[in-house]
Amino acid sequence: MKTIVISGGTDGMGKALAMEYLGRGDTVVVLGRDAAKGAVFGEADRATFIQADLGLIARNREVVERITTTFPVVDALVLCARHFRSTRVETAEGIESTFALEYLSRYLLSHGLAAALGRAERPVVVNVSGPGVPKPEIRWHDLSLTRGYDGVAAQMQAGRANDLLGVAFAAEHAASGISSVLLNPGGVSTSFSGEYDAATAAHVEALKRYGKPVGEGIVPIIARIDDPPAEPLSAFVEGRRIAATGPGFEPAAANRLAEVTRGLLADERRRGRG
C-alpha cells in the first residue's frame, strides 16, 4: 500500500485523487485550508486531513514536520493547490499570494518531503501546473508583482516558476530515485477556487461548462502515480509526453530561481525568529 500526500486535496482533482486512492486501500494525507471540506476525510479510514494555509511559509514547514514525523515513507506527492486573485493580495509574511501558494508552497513541500520520498520504492512528485504553455519570463526584480499586477500574469509566473522548480529539483535529487513530473491536465471543470473580477468570472464559467469532467482530468495524474517515469524529470500535457528541455526549462534560470528562493526563505526564517 502507498502513502500519498495531496495539496489542495479538499476539492476538485485533488479530492477526486484522494478518494481514488483511499478506495484502493492506500493511505492519503490531504492538505487544505477549509476545515469543513476536510471533515469528510475524518470519517475515512487511512485518511489524514491537515488544515493549513499553504500560502504561509511557516505553515508549510509545520506541515512538512508533521508529515515526516508520522509518515517516514511517502510514495507520492501531488501538488494541486491553487487560488486565483484578480486583485493583488500579500500574505501575512509580505509575499504576493499567488507566488506564495502556487510556487513557494510547492518548493517547500517537494524539498521538505524529499527524504521521505527517497525511502519509497518508486517515489514520484506530480506537480499539476502548466508545462507546454508559453509563459512570460520570471520578473526577477519584482517577484511579488508590486507593479502592474494582473491575476493571469501572476498565475503564469507561478507556472513558469514551477517548470524551473522541476528542473532544479530533478537535478538536486537525481540520486534519490525521485521521479519529478510536471503535468498539465488541460481544461478541467473544477471549482476554480478564487476571487474574480466580472470579466474573469465570466471566462471561468465558460471553462466550467466546456471543461472535461474531473474524473477524466485525473486520469493522466493517476497514470504517473501508478507508473512513475524512470527519468528524474518529465512533462506531460493531457497524457502526452513533451520535452522538458529548451525554452522555459533552462538550467541556468532554474538555478537562479532556486538561489533566489533559498535567500527569500532564509530571510523569512530570520524574521520569524526575530
N, C-alpha and C positions, 0 to 999 in steps of 0.2 A: 504493500500500500504506500501511496505517496503522501507527502506533506506539501501543500500548495498555498502560497501566500498571494492574496489578490488585493491590490489597492484600488479604491473605487469599486468595491465589491458589493455594495448595498443596492445597486441599481443597474439597469441596462445590461451590457455584455458582461460586466464583472459579476453581477448577481447570477446571470444565467450560467456562467462558468462555474461559480461556486456550487450551484445546485447540481450541475452535471457531475462534478467530481464527488460531491457528497453522496449522490446516488450510486456511484461506483464503489463506495466504501472507503474513499480516501479521507485524509484529514485536511481541512481547509481553514485557513486563517484569513478572515475578512477585515479589511481596514476601511473605515468610513467615518464621516463626521456626524451622521444622523443616527442618533440612538434609537429612534422609533423604527427606522428602516432596518437597523441592525438587529432589532429584537427577534426577528424571525429566526436568526441563527442561534439564539439562545435556546431554542426548542429543538435544535437538531443535534444528533449525536455526531461527534468528531468535528464539530464546528466551534471555532473561537472567533468572537467578534471583538475587535479593539476599536473603541471610539477614539478618533483622532482628527484634529485639524492638520492635515498633511501639508498645509501651506506654511507651517511654522517649522523652522529648522530644529528647534529644541524638541518639539513633539516627535519628529521623525527619529531623532536619536533615542528618545524614550521607547518608541515602538520597536526599534531595532534591538535594544537591550532586552525588552520583554520577550520578543520572539526568540532570540538566540538563547535566552535562559531556559525557555520552555521547550523549544524545538531545536536541538543541536544539529539536526539534519533537515535541510529544506531542499525538496526536489525541484520545485518550480516557483519562480516569482513572476507574477503577471501584473504589469503596470498599466492601469486603466484610468486612474483618477484625473478628471478634468473639470473645469468650471469656467465658462465664458463670462467676460465682463465687458460691456460696451463702454463703461466709464472706468478710468484708471483708479485702482484701489491699492494702497500699500498695506502689507501685513503689519502686525504689532511689532515686528522686527525691522520694519522700514524697507521691505523689499516688494517690488511690484508683484501683485498676487499671482498672475498667470505664470510668470517666470518661477516663482517660488513653488507653486503647486505642481506645475506640469514639467518642470525641469529639475529644480533643486531636490524635490522630494524623490524623484526617480534616481537621481545621483546618489542620495543618501541611502535609500533602501537597497539599491544594487550593490554598492560598495560595502554597506554595513552588513549585508547578509551573505557576502561572498564566501566567507569561511564556512558557514553552514551549508551553502550550496555546494562548495567544493567537496563536502563529505558525501554527497549523494552519488549514486551510480551513474546517472545521466542527467546532470543538472542543466537547467535552462532558465534564462531570463527573457521573457517576452515583453517587449516594450511596444505597446499599442499606440503608435504615433502616426507619422505620415511619410514614410520613405517613398520615393518615387514621385513626389510632388515638388515642382520647382518652388524654392523658397528664397527670400531675401537673405542677405548676409547678416551675421550677428552684428548688432550695434555695440561694438566693443567699448566705446566710450560712453554708452548710455544704456546699459543692460536693463535698467529699470524703466526705460522708456519715459523719462520725465518730459521729453519734448515730442510733440506730435503723436501722442498716444492714439492708437486705434486697436479695438479689440481683436480684429482679424490679424493685424500685424503682430500683436502680442502672441497670439497662438502660433503664427507662422515662425516667429523667432524661437519659441519653445520647441517647435517641431525640428527646426534646424539644429538647435542645441541637443536634442535627443539623438539625431543622426550622429553628431560628433561624440556624444556620450557613448554610443555603441562602439565607435571606432576606438576610443581611448580605453574603455572598459575591456574590450576584447584583447587589446594589446597588453594591458596590465595583468590580466588574469588568464592569459593563454595557457599557462602551465597547469591551471586548476581543473581543466576539462569542462569549464562552464561554456555552454553554447549561448551566445548573446544574439537575440533575434529582434530585428526591427520589423514591425508588421503594420501594414495599412489595410484595414478590413474593407475599405470602400465605404460607400454611403449606407449607413445602417440606421434604422428607425429606433433610436434610443430616446431617453428622456431629455437629452441635450441640456444638462444642468447648466444654469447660467442666469445672468441678469442682462436682458437685451433691450436695446432701443427698438423703436417701432419697425424700422426697415429691416433690421437683422432678425427680429422676431418673425416677420413675415417669411423671410427666407428659411428660417428654421422650421416653420410649419410645413413649408413645401418639402423640405428634406424628410420630415416625419412621414408625409404622405407617400413619397416615392422611394424612400429608402428600403433596403431589404430587411426582412424580419430579423430580430435579434438572434433567433435560433440558427438562422443561416449565417449571420455575421460572425458567430463564434466558431464556425467550422474550421477555418484556417488556423485559429489560435489553438484549438484542441489538437489539430494535427501536429503542431510544433511542440506542444507539451508531451504528447504521446510518443513522438519520434523526433527528438531534437536533432537538428542538423549537426554534422560532425565537425564542421569548421567553427572557429571561435566567433565569427561574425557572419550573419546572413541577413538578407532583407527580402520581404515578400509584399506584394500588392495583391490582395484578394486571392491568395493561394499561389500566385505566380511569382517565382523567384526572379529577383532583379539583382544587378551587380551592386554590391556595397562598396564601390570604389569610384574614383573620379570626382567630378564636381559635387559638392555637398558632403563628401566623406573624406576630405583632405586630412591626412595625419597631422600636418603642421597646425591646422586650425583646431583639430581635436585636442592636441597637446596644449595649445594656447588656452582653450576654454577650460581644460582640466586645471591648469595652473591658476587661472583667474578664479575658478570655483573654489579651489583649496584655500586661496587667500581670503575670499569672501567668507567662507565657513570658519576660518581661523579668527577673523575679525569678530564674527558673531559670537564665537565661543568666549573670546576675551571680554566682550561687552556683557555677556551673560554672567560671567564670574565676577565682573565688577559690580 
